[in-house]
Amino acid sequence: MAGEKTEKATPKRRAEARKKGQIARSQDLTGAVVMLVGVVALMLFGPRLTGQMRDAMDWALRLGAHPEVVTTDGLEGILMTVVEHIATALLPIVAACAVAALVINVVIVRPKPSLHGLKPDPKRLDPLKNAKSIYGPNALFEGAKSIVKVVAVGAIVAAALVPQIPQMGAMIGMTPAQLAGALADMVFGIALRAAAAYLVIGIIDMVWQAYRTEKSMRMDKQEVKDEAKQQMLPAEVRSAMRRRQIEASRARMMAAVPEADVVVTNPTHYAVALKYDGSNPAPEVVAKGVDLIAARIREIATESGVPIVPDPPLARSLYASVEIGRQIPEELYGAVAQVLAYVYRMAGRRVA
């Protein structure tokens, strides 16, 4: 089929996508690595952390046994000393998690400075497009992934605890230190298994995100040919060709406005001309623009007697989500149908 995106993205397309921040990344993989490193760091530095906390609390309680030497200023100093001891013991664990998060993001994303992602993009604010991403295939995958995570963690906890139930009765006579050691071993064992399962889920999610990103960058055969032709020409010629193409495209767009059935406006900043002749299953966008181009579309529509209907949310959604010459998506059928019905009633026409 013409226009079907079956070709892999070219290096230029990949570079443009990367510049826009269109990179495969997985929050689950990052979280799994940080969790795994955190558990290992707790196993390595946990005894030191426990000892520091024990010593700090023992010191504070010993001072509390002599209230006559503890003043208001002294109490604040005691609390600060306890917090300092605990923070010092936690520092290696926090640092290990921070370094793990930084390293895994550098490995996945391979950062390249770009300010393109800071530019405002109206498409990101389009509620209909966002709703499609929320309720589309990606949402199904995310929902299934969440269920798998809950089931996996539950199964791991159950598999670790159930065999230990007969042995828990033997812990009744243990000293607090022995009981804490036994429980710590059990908790770390469960945490390691959960982190490993989460890591597997993160890897699967990373593969899925890479597939989605690769699919979104696919090109049709004509785009590949056009890009190859442009790369063979000097920069000045390519620039002149792009300028002429834009001018020709804009001229064709303006010529199609008189044939439109309605122009939906913002009412001043956006304008989108729609045509519906019954030969296609859905209305088609024949022209769209913002600011000066929108003003010109409204001017031509007024001269040609094409109805102009102010509908800011619909105008912004149409402009952001539908290209010229394409039919409107299903999620906009209802809103566009209301506009067309209003136009037909005002003009005394009936839908065939």
Secondary structure, DSSP 8 states (H G I E B T S, - for coil): -TT---B---HHHHHHHHHTT-----HHHHHHHHHHHHHHHHHHHHHHHHHHHHHHHHHHHHHHT-GGG--HHHHHHHHHHHHHHHHHHHHHHHHHHHHHHHHHHHHHH-----SGGGS--GGGG-HHHHHHHHHSHHHHHHHHHHHHHHHHHHHHHHHHHGGGHHHHGGGTT--HHHHHHHHHHHHHHHHHHHHHHHHHHHHHHHHHHHHHHHHHT-B-HHHHHHHHHHHTS-HHHHHHHHHHHHHHHHHHHHHHGGG-SEEEE-SSSEEEEEE--SSSSS-EEEEEEETHHHHHHHHHHHHHT--EEE-HHHHHHHHHH--TT-B--GGGHHHHHHHHHHHHHHHT----
